[in-house]
Amino acid sequence: MKRIKKSTALPLALLIYISATAAYLLPRNTEISTTEKWVTIGVAYLIVLVLWLLLRKKESMARKHWGDPEGDGKQ
């Protein structure tokens, strides 16, 4: 069975959390404008994208360091 990598699982969980929170809370918020709502969601998604890229880079560097060419964690 193939294991889900940390670089995939964590950003995916955050993406689901951000989407659910935005869908539930932002329509009820009348104190900020629609533009601010979209910018907030966009910045949150951008942060998740950067996190995903950094975690992939970290796993790639660890694979190179420990000599795991397939990247599945087995040797």
Sequence and secondary structure as in RCSB ss.txt:
>XXXX:A:sequence
MKRIKKSTALPLALLIYISATAAYLLPRNTEISTTEKWVTIGVAYLIVLVLWLLLRKKESMARKHWGDPEGDGKQ
>XXXX:A:secstr
     HHHHHHHHHHHHHHHHHHHHGGG  SS HHHHHHHHHHHHHHHHHHHHHHHHHHHHHHHHHT SS SS  
